Amino acid sequence: IPETEASQGLKYKVDGDGIGITSVGTCTDKNIVIPAEIDGKPVTYIGEFAFHNCEFIETVTMPDTVMTINQSAFYECVNLWKTRSAILFASTTLPFLPPRS
């Protein structure tokens, strides 16, 4: 994926030697870019319900440092589902599909 500036305003939590994204915070980007690191520590996970009900999000780009996407991290992000967009990883692109009914 091309070099892209990380989204600003995301809320995060320092967790040991890593960082977890816990909320969309004040970010209003429709194309979210998760930073590889914050304050010199790698971003290693996306927290439970971190982007819950963020209807404006169309794509999410994540660095290889993200090892875990917790339960319901993108729950009810309807525009990810409507457009059949993707969650983009630095080394691959995976389709983002809604959970089975």
Backbone bond lengths (Angstrom), bond angles and torsions (degrees), N, CA, C in turn:
res aa  C-N    CA-C-N  psi(-1)  N-CA   C-N-CA  omega(-1)  CA-C   N-CA-C  phi
1 I - - - 1.451 - - 1.521 108.29 -
2 P 1.287 116.87 149.29 1.463 119.24 -178.95 1.524 111.49 -70.88
3 E 1.306 114.09 156.70 1.468 119.81 175.96 1.525 108.10 -62.88
4 T 1.313 115.69 127.34 1.451 121.63 -179.09 1.515 108.04 -136.51
5 E 1.316 115.84 142.58 1.458 119.57 179.27 1.525 110.36 -69.20
6 A 1.320 115.95 135.20 1.463 121.64 -179.23 1.528 110.87 -63.84
7 S 1.314 114.81 146.97 1.459 120.99 176.35 1.519 110.45 -64.28
8 Q 1.307 116.78 141.37 1.458 123.00 -179.76 1.528 109.99 -100.24
9 G 1.335 116.65 148.23 1.455 121.79 174.25 1.517 115.08 95.18
10 L 1.349 118.15 -2.49 1.459 120.33 178.11 1.520 109.60 -66.60
11 K 1.335 117.24 138.91 1.465 120.92 176.41 1.518 108.14 -86.18
12 Y 1.337 115.19 145.72 1.455 119.29 -178.10 1.517 111.12 -145.74
13 K 1.329 114.73 167.90 1.454 122.21 -179.64 1.524 108.29 -133.37
14 V 1.336 116.26 133.58 1.465 120.67 173.62 1.521 106.81 -78.32
15 D 1.324 115.87 126.45 1.459 121.68 -176.33 1.521 108.18 -133.42
16 G 1.327 116.03 91.00 1.467 120.25 -176.15 1.514 110.31 67.22
17 D 1.331 115.30 -124.31 1.464 120.63 -179.33 1.519 113.17 -90.18
18 G 1.332 116.31 3.87 1.458 119.28 -177.67 1.511 112.68 -128.71
19 I 1.309 113.90 -176.64 1.467 122.62 -178.32 1.528 108.07 -128.16
20 G 1.328 115.38 141.84 1.461 120.62 173.44 1.512 109.65 -118.55
21 I 1.310 117.10 135.52 1.460 121.58 174.48 1.531 106.21 -81.08
22 T 1.325 116.83 122.03 1.467 121.08 -173.71 1.524 114.16 -107.31
23 S 1.340 116.93 -18.64 1.456 119.56 -176.45 1.523 109.71 -164.96
24 V 1.319 115.14 157.33 1.456 120.71 174.95 1.533 110.65 -66.62
25 G 1.329 117.32 -21.02 1.464 121.19 178.98 1.516 111.43 57.98
26 T 1.326 116.55 -128.06 1.465 121.45 -178.95 1.529 112.68 -97.84
27 C 1.321 116.92 3.57 1.463 121.22 -178.81 1.527 110.29 -68.06
28 T 1.324 116.40 134.86 1.461 121.33 177.52 1.534 111.71 -122.09
29 D 1.319 117.72 14.60 1.466 121.60 179.85 1.520 110.18 -63.56
30 K 1.314 117.14 134.88 1.465 118.81 175.02 1.527 110.49 -81.92
31 N 1.312 116.63 -20.22 1.460 122.74 175.01 1.526 107.65 -115.44
32 I 1.325 115.87 91.99 1.465 122.21 -175.32 1.524 110.01 -73.29
33 V 1.325 116.40 134.31 1.462 122.15 174.32 1.523 107.42 -121.08
34 I 1.331 116.42 111.53 1.458 122.23 179.06 1.528 107.83 -77.00
35 P 1.333 118.37 129.52 1.464 119.68 179.84 1.525 111.11 -71.88
36 A 1.315 117.16 151.61 1.466 121.58 176.68 1.517 110.95 -71.40
37 E 1.328 115.99 -31.18 1.463 119.64 178.53 1.515 110.76 -151.08
38 I 1.326 114.10 156.93 1.462 122.56 175.71 1.520 106.29 -134.20
39 D 1.306 117.16 128.92 1.467 122.36 -178.93 1.521 112.08 50.87
40 G 1.332 116.55 38.79 1.455 121.84 176.15 1.527 115.50 79.24
41 K 1.333 117.80 2.34 1.466 121.14 179.03 1.528 109.09 -111.27
42 P 1.337 117.70 141.54 1.461 119.42 -178.20 1.524 112.56 -71.06
43 V 1.307 115.76 143.69 1.460 121.37 172.81 1.528 105.63 -82.76
44 T 1.346 116.28 115.41 1.461 120.59 -171.79 1.523 114.63 -110.72
45 Y 1.335 117.70 -16.19 1.463 117.97 179.56 1.520 112.40 -153.16
46 I 1.341 113.24 160.87 1.464 122.38 172.97 1.521 105.32 -110.22
47 G 1.319 117.07 123.22 1.457 122.48 -174.22 1.518 114.41 -70.95
48 E 1.315 115.15 161.70 1.454 123.07 177.75 1.532 109.97 -58.40
49 F 1.316 116.70 128.49 1.467 124.49 -179.74 1.537 113.39 60.27
50 A 1.318 118.29 21.76 1.470 121.61 -176.36 1.533 113.02 -56.09
51 F 1.315 116.90 -39.44 1.461 120.69 -178.38 1.529 110.92 -116.94
52 H 1.306 116.60 26.30 1.464 122.74 -177.71 1.523 111.54 -53.03
53 N 1.319 115.75 129.13 1.459 122.84 173.59 1.530 114.09 62.96
54 C 1.319 117.35 25.44 1.473 121.06 177.45 1.529 108.21 -88.25
55 E 1.313 114.81 82.46 1.461 121.33 -173.83 1.528 113.50 -65.05
56 F 1.304 117.82 -18.47 1.460 121.02 -177.03 1.526 113.40 -81.49
57 I 1.318 118.70 -13.44 1.468 121.66 -175.87 1.530 110.19 -76.97
58 E 1.342 115.17 129.02 1.463 121.10 178.42 1.522 112.36 -109.69
59 T 1.331 117.50 -34.87 1.468 121.38 176.51 1.517 109.19 -141.87
60 V 1.328 114.59 157.90 1.463 121.48 175.35 1.524 106.94 -134.90
61 T 1.325 116.10 125.79 1.460 121.68 177.41 1.518 108.17 -110.14
62 M 1.347 116.13 128.29 1.465 121.04 -176.67 1.518 111.05 -123.52
63 P 1.324 116.14 144.54 1.463 119.84 176.32 1.529 110.23 -79.57
64 D 1.324 116.32 167.61 1.471 121.70 177.88 1.523 112.91 -65.28
65 T 1.317 117.89 -13.46 1.468 119.90 -179.71 1.518 112.22 -72.45
66 V 1.340 118.41 -21.10 1.472 121.55 179.72 1.524 108.44 -75.07
67 M 1.344 115.03 115.60 1.464 121.46 -177.83 1.520 112.68 -104.17
68 T 1.343 117.33 -20.65 1.459 120.67 -175.33 1.525 110.50 -138.10
69 I 1.325 115.11 133.85 1.457 121.69 170.16 1.519 104.85 -116.62
70 N 1.317 116.07 108.55 1.460 120.82 -173.94 1.523 112.93 -72.46
71 Q 1.317 113.71 165.38 1.461 122.87 -176.69 1.521 112.43 -49.70
72 S 1.297 115.10 132.25 1.468 123.49 174.74 1.526 113.92 58.97
73 A 1.317 117.05 25.20 1.469 120.52 -179.29 1.528 111.98 -57.27
74 F 1.328 117.01 -33.26 1.463 121.57 -178.79 1.525 111.25 -119.46
75 Y 1.308 116.41 28.49 1.460 122.28 -178.06 1.525 111.00 -61.13
76 E 1.305 116.30 130.90 1.462 124.54 179.51 1.522 114.22 63.09
77 C 1.308 116.77 27.35 1.470 120.77 171.12 1.533 106.40 -86.67
78 V 1.313 115.24 76.21 1.457 122.30 -167.89 1.529 114.52 -59.20
79 N 1.310 118.68 -31.20 1.463 119.20 -179.01 1.520 112.57 -75.09
80 L 1.313 118.43 -22.38 1.463 119.97 170.34 1.525 108.70 -65.34
81 W 1.306 116.58 -38.08 1.465 121.55 -177.44 1.516 112.02 -79.96
82 K 1.319 117.39 -43.29 1.461 121.18 -176.19 1.518 111.81 -60.91
83 T 1.313 116.05 -43.47 1.457 120.15 -175.90 1.518 112.35 -87.62
84 R 1.329 117.06 -2.32 1.464 121.82 -176.01 1.532 109.62 52.05
85 S 1.313 114.19 38.55 1.461 120.33 178.11 1.514 109.56 -68.73
86 A 1.297 115.56 -170.93 1.450 120.06 -176.08 1.511 110.56 -132.35
87 I 1.309 113.41 155.28 1.450 120.13 164.83 1.515 104.36 -93.21
88 L 1.307 116.57 122.41 1.459 121.86 -174.88 1.520 110.83 -99.45
89 F 1.324 115.87 129.54 1.454 121.46 175.29 1.519 107.96 -108.20
90 A 1.308 116.72 156.27 1.458 120.83 -176.50 1.532 111.56 -58.32
91 S 1.339 118.18 -32.58 1.459 119.56 -175.97 1.525 114.39 -103.79
92 T 1.327 117.84 -11.21 1.455 120.42 -177.67 1.526 109.93 -160.85
93 T 1.298 117.09 167.37 1.465 122.24 174.55 1.517 107.26 -119.37
94 L 1.332 116.81 125.28 1.450 122.14 178.94 1.516 108.82 -112.11
95 P 1.326 118.04 138.01 1.466 119.12 177.32 1.516 110.77 -67.58
96 F 1.299 115.93 142.62 1.468 120.82 177.51 1.510 107.41 -103.61
97 L 1.320 116.03 112.19 1.456 120.97 -178.88 1.506 109.56 -117.54
98 P 1.336 117.66 147.22 1.467 119.49 178.25 1.519 110.21 -68.12
99 P 1.335 117.46 156.34 1.462 119.60 177.36 1.514 110.80 -62.17
100 R 1.307 115.32 154.00 1.467 119.78 179.14 1.513 110.14 -67.24
101 S 1.318 115.97 143.93 1.468 121.53 179.21 1.508 110.22 -79.39
